[in-house]
Amino acid sequence: MIHYHGTPMTPVADMVKSFAAKHAMVSFEHPEQMEVCAEICQSVVLDNGAFSAWKQQKPHDFEGYAAWCGEWLWHPAVDWCVIPDKIDGTEDENDKLMELWPHAPAQSVPVWHLHESLERLQRLMKWPRVALGSSGEFATIGTDSWWLRMAEAMDVVCDFEGRPVVKLHGLRMLDPGVFSKLPFASADSCNVARNVGIDQRWKGTYVTKSRAVRALILMERIERHASCAAWSADQIDAYQNMELLG
């Protein structure tokens, strides 16, 4: 499994020390460290920034993002990009954005939102990789209802032995308690970049002041875990004693 750490992280000097030889996800909403990531990281993926735009209640720049991807998808370190999606949009709206997307399917990843129909997820399985995004009543990752919805999704994308028939990416799911129970090829989050600057979270007899060291500690704690090889609902603690599992 590939662990993608989100940017930006400040200061840049500490970011360079900690992100060297790591895997990064760069958002179109915060592209300021794209050039650095392309030079120092093992691989980079491009995020459309739709979630950030949605949180800020501003429109997403579809044409600008498509042009930005066109500038970077040629780079040998850049593997793929997330196709623009409307977080609270309809399935028809998101299907239309996919139809308008100009870049090759081999380098483009559609998003299935958990509140959308399982039929749409099944349609997206023609793509080499599908990203799963938490949304609607399933916006909070890790709740019982979220896990139940993920179980329904896994039943669609996995074969009878629990193996996914397409590559799966977990958006904002780079939590070992989450991705270790799911057959993901990759997942991302910005937790490292956000938490290195929160001093009250770093206490004890040894407290490092360096954000680079803090980032490396957090990355190591995440990357020591891998995703599971196959889906099994028995792995999910939230399902214990639930008749749904039968």
C-alpha positions as CSV (number, residue, x, y, z in Angstrom):
1,M,0.0,0.0,0.0
2,I,1.2,3.5,-0.8
3,H,0.8,6.1,2.0
4,Y,0.3,9.6,0.5
5,H,1.0,12.5,2.9
6,G,-0.8,15.7,2.1
7,T,0.9,19.1,1.7
8,P,1.6,21.9,2.4
9,M,3.8,21.6,5.4
10,T,5.7,24.6,6.9
11,P,8.5,25.6,7.1
12,V,9.6,24.4,3.7
13,A,13.1,23.4,5.0
14,D,11.5,20.9,7.5
15,M,9.1,19.7,4.8
16,V,12.1,18.9,2.5
17,K,13.8,16.9,5.3
18,S,10.7,14.9,6.2
19,F,9.1,14.4,2.7
20,A,12.3,13.2,1.0
21,A,11.7,9.7,-0.5
22,K,8.1,9.7,0.7
23,H,4.9,9.7,-1.2
24,A,2.9,13.0,-1.4
25,M,-0.5,14.2,-2.4
26,V,-0.6,17.9,-3.6
27,S,-3.9,19.7,-3.7
28,F,-4.8,22.2,-6.5
29,E,-6.1,24.5,-3.7
30,H,-2.6,24.5,-2.1
31,P,-0.1,23.9,-5.0
32,E,2.8,25.9,-3.6
33,Q,5.0,22.9,-2.8
34,M,4.3,21.0,-6.0
35,E,7.7,21.6,-7.5
36,V,9.5,20.6,-4.3
37,C,7.5,17.4,-4.1
38,A,8.2,16.5,-7.7
39,E,11.9,16.7,-7.0
40,I,12.2,15.0,-3.6
41,C,9.4,12.5,-3.3
42,Q,9.2,8.9,-4.6
43,S,5.8,9.7,-6.2
44,V,3.2,12.4,-6.2
45,V,-0.5,12.4,-6.9
46,L,-2.7,15.4,-7.7
47,D,-5.8,16.2,-5.7
48,N,-8.5,18.3,-7.3
49,G,-9.0,20.4,-4.1
50,A,-12.8,20.0,-4.4
51,F,-13.1,19.2,-0.7
52,S,-11.2,22.3,0.3
53,A,-13.3,24.4,-2.1
54,W,-16.5,22.9,-0.7
55,K,-15.5,23.6,2.9
56,Q,-14.7,27.2,2.0
57,Q,-18.0,27.4,0.0
58,K,-16.4,28.6,-3.2
59,P,-16.7,27.2,-6.7
60,H,-14.1,24.8,-8.0
61,D,-12.0,25.9,-11.0
62,F,-12.4,22.9,-13.3
63,E,-10.5,24.4,-16.3
64,G,-7.7,25.6,-14.1
65,Y,-7.3,22.2,-12.4
66,A,-7.3,20.4,-15.8
67,A,-4.6,22.7,-17.1
68,W,-2.5,22.2,-13.9
69,C,-2.8,18.5,-14.3
70,G,-1.7,18.8,-17.9
71,E,1.4,20.6,-16.8
72,W,2.4,17.9,-14.2
73,L,1.1,14.5,-15.4
74,W,4.0,14.3,-17.8
75,H,6.5,14.4,-14.9
76,P,8.0,11.0,-14.1
77,A,7.2,11.4,-10.3
78,V,3.5,12.1,-10.9
79,D,1.4,9.0,-11.1
80,W,-2.2,10.1,-11.3
81,C,-4.8,12.7,-10.6
82,V,-8.2,12.8,-9.0
83,I,-11.0,13.7,-11.4
84,P,-12.9,16.8,-10.3
85,D,-16.0,16.0,-8.3
86,K,-18.8,18.0,-6.6
87,I,-19.0,16.9,-3.0
88,D,-22.7,17.6,-2.5
89,G,-23.6,17.2,-6.2
90,T,-25.8,14.7,-7.8
91,E,-24.6,11.6,-9.6
92,D,-25.5,13.1,-12.9
93,E,-23.4,16.2,-12.1
94,N,-20.4,14.1,-11.2
95,D,-20.8,11.8,-14.2
96,K,-20.8,15.0,-16.4
97,L,-17.5,16.2,-14.9
98,M,-16.0,12.8,-15.7
99,E,-17.2,13.1,-19.3
100,L,-15.6,16.5,-19.7
101,W,-12.3,15.4,-18.1
102,P,-9.6,15.7,-20.9
103,H,-6.8,13.4,-19.5
104,A,-6.2,9.7,-20.0
105,P,-8.0,7.2,-17.9
106,A,-4.7,5.5,-17.0
107,Q,-3.7,8.7,-15.1
108,S,-7.2,9.7,-13.9
109,V,-9.1,8.5,-10.9
110,P,-12.9,9.0,-10.4
111,V,-14.4,9.5,-6.9
112,W,-17.3,7.6,-5.5
113,H,-18.9,9.3,-2.6
114,L,-20.3,7.1,0.1
115,H,-23.8,8.7,-0.1
116,E,-24.0,7.9,-3.8
117,S,-25.7,4.7,-5.1
118,L,-23.9,1.4,-5.2
119,E,-25.0,1.2,-8.8
120,R,-22.7,4.2,-9.6
121,L,-19.8,2.5,-7.8
122,Q,-20.3,-0.5,-10.0
123,R,-20.2,1.7,-13.1
124,L,-17.0,3.3,-12.0
125,M,-15.3,-0.1,-11.7
126,K,-14.4,0.2,-15.4
127,W,-11.7,2.6,-14.3
128,P,-8.3,1.2,-13.2
129,R,-8.5,2.9,-9.8
130,V,-11.5,4.3,-7.9
131,A,-11.2,6.8,-4.9
132,L,-13.7,6.5,-2.1
133,G,-14.8,9.7,-0.4
134,S,-16.7,10.1,2.8
135,S,-19.8,12.4,2.4
136,G,-23.4,13.1,3.3
137,E,-24.5,11.0,6.2
138,F,-21.2,9.1,6.0
139,A,-19.0,12.2,6.2
140,T,-17.4,11.2,9.5
141,I,-14.9,8.4,9.0
142,G,-14.9,5.5,11.5
143,T,-18.5,5.7,12.8
144,D,-20.6,2.5,12.9
145,S,-22.8,3.8,10.0
146,W,-19.6,4.6,8.0
147,W,-18.3,1.1,8.5
148,L,-21.6,-0.4,7.5
149,R,-21.6,1.7,4.3
150,M,-18.0,0.7,3.6
151,A,-19.1,-3.0,4.0
152,E,-21.7,-2.5,1.3
153,A,-19.2,-0.9,-1.0
154,M,-16.7,-3.7,-0.4
155,D,-19.3,-6.2,-1.4
156,V,-19.6,-4.4,-4.7
157,V,-15.9,-4.0,-5.5
158,C,-14.5,-7.2,-4.2
159,D,-14.8,-10.8,-5.5
160,F,-16.0,-13.8,-3.5
161,E,-12.6,-14.0,-1.8
162,G,-12.7,-10.4,-0.7
163,R,-10.1,-9.2,-3.3
164,P,-10.9,-5.8,-5.0
165,V,-11.2,-6.1,-8.7
166,V,-9.9,-2.5,-9.2
167,K,-7.4,-0.5,-7.3
168,L,-8.9,1.4,-4.4
169,H,-7.8,4.7,-2.9
170,G,-9.1,6.0,0.5
171,L,-9.5,9.8,0.5
172,R,-8.7,11.2,4.0
173,M,-8.3,7.6,5.2
174,L,-4.7,7.4,6.2
175,D,-5.5,6.2,9.7
176,P,-4.1,2.8,10.5
177,G,-7.3,2.0,12.3
178,V,-9.1,2.4,9.0
179,F,-6.9,1.4,6.1
180,S,-5.5,-1.7,7.9
181,K,-8.9,-3.2,7.7
182,L,-9.6,-2.4,4.0
183,P,-7.9,-3.7,0.9
184,F,-6.6,-0.3,-0.3
185,A,-3.9,0.2,-2.8
186,S,-3.4,3.7,-1.4
187,A,-4.8,6.3,1.0
188,D,-4.1,9.9,1.9
189,S,-4.5,12.5,4.6
190,C,-3.0,15.8,5.7
191,N,-2.7,14.7,9.4
192,V,1.1,14.9,9.4
193,A,1.3,18.4,8.0
194,R,-1.4,19.6,10.4
195,N,-0.2,18.0,13.6
196,V,3.5,18.9,13.5
197,G,2.7,22.5,14.4
198,I,0.4,21.8,17.3
199,D,2.8,22.1,20.3
200,Q,0.3,20.9,23.0
201,R,0.2,17.5,21.3
202,W,3.9,17.0,21.9
203,K,4.5,16.4,25.6
204,G,6.5,14.2,27.8
205,T,10.1,13.7,28.9
206,Y,11.4,14.0,25.3
207,V,9.7,16.7,23.3
208,T,11.2,17.5,19.9
209,K,10.9,21.0,18.7
210,S,11.9,20.2,15.1
211,R,8.8,19.9,12.8
212,A,10.9,17.7,10.5
213,V,11.5,15.2,13.3
214,R,7.9,15.4,14.4
215,A,6.8,14.6,10.8
216,L,9.1,11.7,10.5
217,I,7.8,10.2,13.8
218,L,4.2,10.5,12.6
219,M,5.0,9.1,9.2
220,E,6.8,6.1,10.7
221,R,3.8,5.4,13.0
222,I,1.5,5.4,9.9
223,E,3.7,3.6,7.5
224,R,4.5,0.7,9.7
225,H,0.9,-0.4,8.9
226,A,-0.3,-1.8,5.6
227,S,-3.7,-2.4,4.2
228,C,-5.2,-5.9,4.4
229,A,-4.9,-8.2,1.4
230,A,-8.6,-9.0,1.2
231,W,-11.9,-7.6,2.7
232,S,-13.4,-9.4,5.6
233,A,-16.2,-7.8,7.7
234,D,-15.0,-9.9,10.6
235,Q,-12.0,-7.5,10.9
236,I,-14.3,-4.6,11.8
237,D,-14.8,-4.2,15.6
238,A,-17.8,-2.0,14.9
239,Y,-19.7,-5.0,13.5
240,Q,-19.4,-7.1,16.6
241,N,-22.8,-8.4,17.7
242,M,-24.5,-7.0,14.6
243,E,-27.0,-9.3,13.0
244,L,-26.2,-7.8,9.6
245,L,-23.1,-9.8,9.3
246,G,-25.0,-13.1,9.8
